[in-house]
Every structure is written in structure tokens, then in C-alpha cells.
Amino acid sequence: MKKKSCIINGHRIGYLEVNPIAEKTILFIHGNSLSKAIFTKQLESQQLRAFRMLALDLPGHGDSQWLETYSVHQIVDDLATFCNQLKLKNYTVVGHSFGGHMAIQALPKLKKCIGMILIGTPPLQLPLNIEEAFMPHPAIPLLFKKVLSESEMDLFATSLTNKEHKDFVIEQLKNTDPNFRESLLQSIQESQMQDELEVLNDNNLPIALLFGEEDVLVNFEYLKKLEKNDLTKFTFQKVEGAMHLPQVEFSKRLNLLLKNTYR
């Protein structure tokens, strides 16, 4: 596994890469205030050794450059440019939480993408229905708050995962530009988001939606409605015992799913 970086749209993006000569590629995109480190167990997996795998840090996260401001449009452009610049082809995108939302937003520009797995990402509709797609959990407002206290970081972490991995999540939080969360909210309020159901239904790619069975943030009643009425051609799966980070908590199950889905 090699730590690398490149200049995308004028700023540095850090990423990890393994098996660069493999024919099939998986691109991992992390969630809000996390980093590429949440996919370490996938990148190191022997189950996935047949794939070229890349995991990038979004701007303001991990090893990527902190910027003066951030937006949905900028992240979408960065993702498309990253894929083009690294000449990715026949690649599957695995997006976690906010990273899944950005993957959907970028999908019309990802011309050589062959499939997508969304982890903890309930597709959003316009008018933007965040309150319907997610539970009224006290951690939700923290996703858009600039400065977090120690107790708020603890609440953020425990809403995502179990006690075993809480400190790992807090470490990612502390390594994130606080301006990112506030700028993200502003760009959402500026109507930069597309209707994600429309984006997904307008393509013919295989799409799998994966959720931890114990996820306290996602509204499963909303997902049931989508599965029955709006996204009937896509695959919905739950990981037993997992919360919002099944790729960390139950990595072998997720790795097997990836392997079997994109042989």
C-alpha cells in the first residue's frame, strides 16, 4: 500500500493505492470529517487482492490540502478530475455516508464507472429531504458545525460506531479542517445538490445500498419506501450488528461483498 498525492484543480489530494496493475479498480470515498483511513481494512485485505484499489482524502481531510472554502460543486469536480487524471477505467465507486452522496452527485461525470456501492447513504430527494432520510439524532447537526467540543466529538463518534472504534473516529475528526463542515452547509443551502433518486434512476449501472443493521443515523422506514417504490432495480443489504461504519466494524463481510459483487 503506497501513500501518494497529486494536484487536482490546483490543490493537493492525498490517496492510497494498492495493486496498480490490476484490471478492475475500486475507488473508495470516505464520509464527512473522516479520511481514507476508514478503508484500511479493505486496502490490506487478501480477499480483494485481485483489485486495484484507491482511497482518497477529500479536501480538508486526512492528508489532503485545507482550503479557504469548500462546496459540493468543488468536491464533484475534484472527484471527476481525480478519476480522469489517474486514467481510471472499469472502476467501481464505494462511497461511505457523505462520500456516497458525493459519488451520486458526481456520477454523471464519472464516464468510466461500472458500478457503485453506497454505505450508510440514503439517497436524497429535492426539495432536499435530509430530515426524512435521517433520524432526528443529536449528532446530525454536528455534521455541519464548525467547532466541536470534546463532548460533541464523543457524541459524533459514538453515533457512527461502537466503543472499540470511537477513538479512531475522534482522531479523524481532529484531523479535519473545521471550516469544511460549515462550508458544506452553506453550499447545500445554495442548492448545489442534485436529486439523487433521479441521478441513480437515470443510469443503468449496478447499484448496491449497504447499511449497518444498528445504524442510529439512517431512517430505515425511508429506505423501505425507496426499496418498494423508487429504487426497485437496486440491491439493498444490511450488515448484522454493524452501525454506520461496517467497513471498519465488520470488514471481512464487506470485503466478501465487494469481491462477490465485482468478480
C-alpha positions in Angstrom: 0.0 0.0 0.0 1.6 3.3 -1.2 0.8 6.7 0.1 0.6 9.2 -2.8 -0.6 12.6 -3.7 -1.5 14.6 -6.8 -2.6 18.1 -7.7 -6.3 18.3 -8.6 -7.8 21.6 -9.6 -4.9 23.5 -8.0 -4.8 21.7 -4.6 -3.2 18.6 -3.2 -5.2 15.4 -2.8 -3.7 12.6 -0.8 -4.6 9.0 -1.6 -3.6 5.4 -1.0 -3.1 2.8 -3.8 -2.6 -0.9 -4.0 -2.2 -3.3 -6.9 -1.9 -0.6 -9.6 -1.6 -3.1 -12.5 -4.8 -4.9 -11.7 -7.5 -4.7 -14.4 -10.5 -4.0 -12.2 -10.4 -1.0 -9.9 -12.3 0.1 -6.7 -12.3 3.8 -5.7 -13.2 4.4 -2.0 -14.6 7.8 -0.9 -14.9 8.5 2.8 -17.5 10.4 4.8 -17.7 13.8 6.4 -14.9 14.6 8.8 -13.3 11.1 8.4 -10.5 10.1 6.0 -9.2 7.4 3.7 -8.0 5.5 6.8 -11.6 4.1 7.3 -10.9 1.8 4.3 -7.5 0.5 5.5 -9.0 -2.9 6.2 -10.2 -3.1 2.6 -6.9 -1.9 1.1 -5.0 -4.5 3.2 -7.5 -7.3 2.5 -6.3 -10.6 0.9 -9.9 -11.1 -0.2 -9.6 -8.1 -2.5 -6.0 -8.7 -3.8 -7.3 -9.1 -7.4 -8.4 -5.4 -7.5 -6.5 -2.2 -8.0 -7.7 -0.1 -5.0 -7.5 3.6 -4.3 -8.8 5.6 -1.3 -8.6 9.4 -1.5 -8.9 12.1 1.1 -11.4 14.7 0.3 -10.2 18.3 0.5 -9.8 19.4 4.1 -9.5 15.8 5.3 -6.6 13.5 6.1 -3.5 14.2 4.0 -5.3 16.5 1.5 -4.9 20.2 1.5 -7.0 22.5 3.6 -8.7 25.2 1.5 -10.3 28.6 2.2 -13.7 27.3 1.3 -15.4 24.1 0.3 -18.5 23.2 -1.7 -20.5 20.3 -3.2 -19.7 21.5 -6.7 -15.9 21.7 -6.0 -15.9 18.2 -4.5 -17.8 16.8 -7.5 -15.3 18.4 -9.8 -12.4 17.1 -7.8 -13.7 13.5 -7.9 -14.2 13.6 -11.7 -10.8 15.2 -12.3 -9.1 12.7 -10.0 -10.6 9.8 -12.0 -9.6 11.3 -15.3 -6.1 12.4 -14.2 -5.3 8.9 -12.9 -6.9 7.4 -16.0 -9.2 5.1 -14.1 -11.3 2.8 -16.2 -13.7 -0.1 -15.4 -13.9 1.2 -11.8 -16.4 0.7 -9.1 -17.0 3.5 -6.6 -17.5 2.7 -2.9 -18.8 5.7 -1.2 -19.4 5.9 2.6 -22.1 8.2 4.0 -21.3 11.8 2.8 -18.8 10.2 0.4 -21.7 8.2 -1.1 -23.7 11.3 -1.6 -20.8 12.9 -3.4 -20.4 9.8 -5.5 -24.0 10.1 -6.6 -23.6 13.8 -7.3 -20.6 13.1 -9.4 -22.0 10.1 -11.2 -23.0 11.9 -14.4 -19.3 12.9 -14.8 -17.8 9.5 -14.0 -18.0 8.2 -17.5 -15.9 5.0 -17.0 -17.6 4.0 -13.7 -19.1 0.5 -14.0 -20.9 0.3 -10.6 -21.4 1.8 -7.2 -21.7 0.6 -3.6 -23.2 3.1 -1.2 -22.5 2.5 2.5 -24.8 4.3 5.0 -26.0 6.6 2.2 -29.8 7.1 1.9 -30.3 8.8 -1.5 -31.7 12.3 -1.1 -34.6 13.9 -3.0 -35.4 17.5 -3.8 -36.6 19.6 -2.1 -33.7 18.3 0.0 -35.2 15.8 2.5 -32.3 15.4 5.0 -34.8 15.3 7.9 -36.8 12.5 6.2 -33.7 10.4 5.2 -32.0 10.6 8.6 -33.2 10.1 12.1 -33.6 13.1 14.4 -30.4 12.2 16.2 -28.5 14.9 18.1 -25.3 14.1 16.1 -26.8 15.2 12.8 -26.4 19.0 13.4 -22.7 18.3 14.3 -22.1 17.3 10.7 -22.4 21.0 9.8 -20.9 22.6 12.9 -17.5 24.3 12.6 -16.1 23.9 16.1 -16.9 20.8 18.1 -16.3 20.4 21.9 -14.8 17.3 23.3 -18.3 16.1 24.3 -19.6 16.8 20.8 -16.8 14.8 19.3 -17.6 12.0 21.6 -21.3 12.1 20.6 -20.3 12.3 16.9 -18.1 9.2 17.2 -20.5 7.1 19.2 -23.2 7.8 16.7 -21.0 6.3 14.0 -19.5 3.3 15.6 -19.1 1.2 18.8 -16.8 1.9 21.7 -14.0 -0.2 20.2 -13.5 2.3 17.3 -14.6 5.5 18.9 -11.1 6.9 19.5 -10.2 6.1 15.9 -13.2 8.3 14.7 -12.3 11.1 17.0 -8.7 11.1 15.6 -10.2 11.6 12.1 -12.4 14.4 13.4 -9.5 16.2 14.9 -7.5 15.9 11.6 -10.3 17.6 9.6 -10.5 21.3 8.7 -13.3 22.6 10.9 -14.3 25.0 8.1 -15.3 22.1 6.0 -18.5 21.3 7.9 -19.6 25.0 7.9 -18.8 25.5 4.2 -20.6 22.3 3.3 -23.8 23.5 4.9 -23.5 26.8 3.1 -23.1 25.1 -0.3 -26.1 22.8 0.4 -28.2 25.9 1.3 -27.2 27.4 -2.0 -29.0 24.4 -3.7 -25.8 22.7 -5.1 -27.3 19.2 -4.6 -29.0 17.3 -7.4 -31.9 15.0 -6.8 -30.1 11.7 -6.0 -33.0 9.4 -6.9 -33.1 11.0 -10.3 -29.4 10.6 -10.8 -29.5 6.9 -9.8 -32.5 6.1 -11.9 -31.1 7.9 -15.0 -28.2 5.4 -15.2 -28.0 1.6 -16.0 -25.2 0.8 -13.6 -25.4 -1.9 -10.9 -26.0 0.0 -7.6 -25.9 -1.7 -4.2 -27.0 0.1 -1.0 -25.5 -1.2 2.2 -26.4 -0.3 5.7 -25.4 -1.4 9.2 -28.3 -3.0 10.9 -27.6 -1.0 14.1 -27.1 2.4 12.3 -28.8 5.0 14.5 -28.5 7.8 11.9 -30.3 6.4 8.9 -34.1 6.3 8.7 -34.9 2.7 7.7 -38.6 3.5 7.1 -37.5 5.9 4.4 -35.3 3.2 2.9 -38.1 0.7 2.9 -40.2 3.2 0.9 -37.4 3.7 -1.6 -36.8 0.0 -2.0 -40.5 -0.6 -2.6 -41.3 2.3 -4.8 -38.4 4.3 -6.1 -35.2 2.2 -6.4 -36.7 -1.2 -7.2 -33.9 -2.2 -9.6 -31.1 -1.7 -7.0 -29.8 -4.0 -4.2 -30.4 -3.3 -0.6 -28.4 -5.1 2.1 -27.9 -4.9 5.8 -24.8 -5.9 7.8 -25.9 -7.6 11.1 -24.5 -5.9 14.2 -22.9 -3.0 12.4 -23.5 0.7 12.9 -22.6 3.4 10.5 -19.0 2.1 9.8 -19.5 -1.6 8.7 -16.2 -1.4 6.7 -14.4 -0.9 10.0 -16.6 -2.9 12.3 -17.2 -6.0 10.1 -14.6 -5.6 7.4 -14.4 -9.2 6.3 -18.2 -9.2 5.5 -17.9 -6.0 3.4 -14.8 -7.3 1.6 -16.5 -10.5 0.7 -19.5 -8.5 -0.6 -17.1 -6.4 -2.8 -15.4 -9.5 -4.1 -18.6 -11.3 -5.0 -20.3 -8.3 -6.5 -17.5 -7.3 -8.9 -15.7 -10.5 -9.8 
